[in-house]
Amino acid sequence: MKNLLFPLTIVLFFTTIAVAQDLEYTVANIPAELKENANAVIRLDQKNIVISSRKSMIMTNKRIVTVLNENGLSYMGLYEYFSGRERVKSIEAQFYNAFGKEIKKVKRKDFKENSVSEGSIITDNKLLHYDYTPTEYPFTVVFSSETETSNTAFIPRWYPVPGFSVSIEKANLNVKVAADLGFKYKEFNMLDNHNIIKEVKTDGVSFTANNMQAYKTEDYSPSFDSYTPNVMMGLDYFHLEGVDGNAKSWLEMGKWFTDKILIGTSELSDETKVKIKTLIGNEEDPLKKAKIVYGYVQEKVRYVSIQEGIGGWKPMLAKDVDRLGYGDCKALTNYTKSLLDVVGVESYYVRLYGDRYKKSVIPDIVSMQSNHVILAIPDKEKYVWLECTSQILPFGFQGDFTDDRNALVLKPEGGEIVRTNVYATKDNTQITKGNYSISEDGMISGKLEIKSKGIQYDKKLNINGKSIDDLKKIYKNYFNHINNLKVVKTDIFNDKDNIEFTEKISLEAAGYANKTGNRLVFALNAYNPSFSVPQRYRNRTNPFEISRGYYDYDEVTIDLPKSFVIEAKPEDVEIKSVFGEYKTEYVILNESQLIYKRIYQINPGLYDKKDYENFRKFREQIAKNDNAKIVLVKN
């Protein structure tokens, strides 16, 4: 009997182990609440970071992801980046079906190596990746990797939930750092979050997140990292591409960057110095000199992104930019600064985030932040900011890529955090003036002029330089609420001195007014209606943000057909809200002519999710009134 039981016990033991292993990857084990609103579920995300010295950081990753549908494929993350000072020590993946059965195993030799360079981007970064095409959903992937680098300037920011429509069963971060490097970290949006546990250690810190449900994509949500849990980390003493760095304070870090990274990059040829001095002539005003130099740079050079080694941070030599006629944001900014030095105009190299979400350098954790470089020229108590990569932006105009955010200004004495230019609501204007006439058969024919400033100017720049045919297509789309539209004539003018964009359009369309019997019915706001209403959410989960305010004013004279009289017209409307203001006025000049006036202002702000429905109703009222119709009856 003992001989019979012993082999049976062994069989049961190994069967139990096999079942346990399969259960780890079985989709049925995922809690129902983690599947809600999710395209993928991260079963485990284990990150270990060991920084043993200024020149050594080893990162190990193990990630188990169940992909529920095609939209969850991006969360597989089957790749690692590397370059000259970074190497991938190991990388592999296994794939399992919904029942936890292994269906594929991938070793390092199966991963493909590609350069990251593309288009106008020059880089020595490479990508080791595996492209997996699933045959069925759901499935689970287990991905493991280990990387090593001598660059310790950047410790990856930790996001327990890495994006929308993905949930987390367990995510763990362990960071271990040599005591003399000055490790620091800052937590965001983690107060009172009971799903995340922190453990502070003598040589580092660890965070563990459990059972975090997926975030939904919702209209007007602010930037993801502004309201989701995450941790930023850095070192006081780090290493970057062969150069030791200091980040104890912004002052010290700025001084280090100027002395160690920017040093020796500003030299220009004597020929170029003579040329730029001749161009300036007898001009004495620093800003007028700077404007001449800025125009010279825009005419001479073009933008190419270069991110090779220390070139990801150190600009090309100014003399090389001058000779080659191209450079990246660092190189073109440094080149412009070098030319300004020649003619005695003080300017500062500025590091910041180029991002339309107004991403800021975080002031209270001194570290290598930013992805873009611009130039600052001191002007009394403020700065004039120059975007040196653009060949079309006016002097001193930023636009929505670098406005209203914290930036690191590198002065001779060191670094300083400064806020870039803020475009107030009334700075971002669009003024529309024009006229149109309605014929007896309902045809509309008219002309209008649109003048845009501020951020609204910035949004119009993309049509600058377009052909007549392209402009007609653009305006047919802009006025897509008018059926049978024919764009008769267009004319645009970019006034870079006054930073104002002017559009002149002539148009016509048959059947704009709906003819029913002896009546004509049509919407009075023919040129600038806002029909967009934010989506309704039964249970909104995210806060919402209006990142930039704007102000529209419309004044249009309308000629009615002589043989018709007004039977009914909309009443004047005025709506005021914390979100903005809306006002319409209908001024009857005589029996066949009236003026339509409209003010539409949207205020910027970050709002609680509970206020979203009021915002939606505010926009709904505007859409309704922008579609208000007049009724004419034949006399």
Secondary structure by P-SEA (a helix, b strand, c coil): caaaaaaaaaaaaaaaaaaaaaaaaccccccccccccccccccbbbbbbbbccccbbbbbbbbbbbbcccccccccccccccccccccccccbbbbccccccccccccccbbbbbccccccccccccbbbbbbbccccbbbbbbbccccccccccccccccccccbbbcbbbbbbbbccccccccccccccccccbbbbbccccbbbbbcbbbbbbbcccccccccccccccccccccccccbbbbcccaaaaaaaaaaccccccccccaaaaaaaaaaacccccaaaaaaaaaaaaaacbbbbbbbccccccccccaaaaaaaccccaaaaaaaaaaaaaaabbbbbbbbbbbcccccccccccccccccccbbbbbcccccccccccccccccccccccccbbbbbbbcccbbbbbbccccccccbbbbbbbcccccccbbbbbcbbbbbcaaaaaaacccccccaaaaaaaaaaaacccccccccbbbbbbcccccbbbbbbbbcccccccccccbbbbbccccccccccccccccccbbbbccccbbbbbbbbbbccccccccccccbbbbbcccbbbbbbbbbccccbbbbbbbbbbbbbcccccaaaaaaaaaaaaaaaaabbbbbccc
